[in-house]
Amino acid sequence: MADRLAGAFGVPVRIFGGPQDQDTAREISKAMKSPSVVLAGQTALRESMALLSRCRLLLTNDSGPMHIAAAFGVPVVAVFGPTDPEVTSPVGEEHRIVRVGVECSPCRHRVCPIDHRCMDRLTPEAVFEEAAAMMARAPERGSAAVFLDRDGTINHDGGYVDRPERMDLIPGAAKAIRRLNLAGVGVIVVTNQSAIGRGRITREGLASIHRKLTSLLEAEGARLDAIYFCPHSPQERSCGCRKPAPGMILWAMQDFVKDRIDLSRSYVVGDKDIDVLLARAVGAQPILVRTGYGRQTESGLPGLVLEPVPVVEGLSEAADLITRGLGGGGV
């Protein structure tokens, strides 16, 4: 079903679920021919809500996420078996219920005492027909954004940038960002700053460093739409924002809700494996630059990801790829 929808509508697939669904989700993803991202067990409820709100369609059973998506106005196709659509259907008009009429459904059994006929008699064709009808009515795709790593991608990475005087742009970085600005794409920095968690700098100190970064870019006609940072050290395991966790990108999606950021059209550019993994985690397109730690990361790419990752010399070449991709040429 996922492959048919991806092929018919050119959309990427996200597989949601709880921790108990991870193995099944991975099996589905591995069996697919189309690209997919497994989010099962990878997100907290708030993060799941943010991601569900950006979907063009949710294909689901009678579930909690079904109601979350419906509340956001996301089109829903819900497969009902033993449960009663008169009681638990989604709210609103943007949904379709798929079920077969069998004499024993609906029922209140948690475990089917016979042969699960209410589910097993459902066909992929019947579900696809409803899903395709909903996809045809889905809203237009949102806007693209470029999520940039900071150290090693925009500025030189010589250890901790712990004061403004150490903020030094990589040649060509400002012009590359300006080209992205002129292309009408949002440019957002997402950066791990464990120096705060380690006590090496304060949040106020980081703010002064980012003011210096902003002024250096503005001097060359470039601008950043936002900067998000994770202040936590790697030892703070409860953190959901340290890359490759998706927290910073999810914050951006909430802050830029009117712009409707479409992650499937967006890019994550950086020099480390965590930037590539972040892109994969949210369904964006990764680009690895050879500046910073990029060459070291490049040598380990075959063991990191299965699908090819574009590798370029620096941010200028990344901007070339992105502007061509936004123009329809692909990456």
Secondary structure, DSSP 8 states (H G I E B T S, - for coil): -HHHHHHHH---EEE---GGGHHHHHHHHHH-SS-EEE-TTT--HHHHHHHHTT-S-EEEESSHHHHHHHHTT--EEEE-SSS-HHHH--SSSSEEEE----TT-S---SS-SS--HHHHT--HHHHHHHHHHHHHHS----B-EEEE--BTTTB--SS---SGGG--B-TTHHHHHHHHHHTT-EEEEEEE-HHHHTTSS-HHHHHHHHHHHHHHHHTTT---SEEEEE---TT-TT-S-STTSSHHHHHHHHHTGGG-B-GGG-EEEESSHHHHHHHHHHT-EEEEESTTTHHHHHHTGGGT-SS---EESSHHHHHHHHHHHHTT---
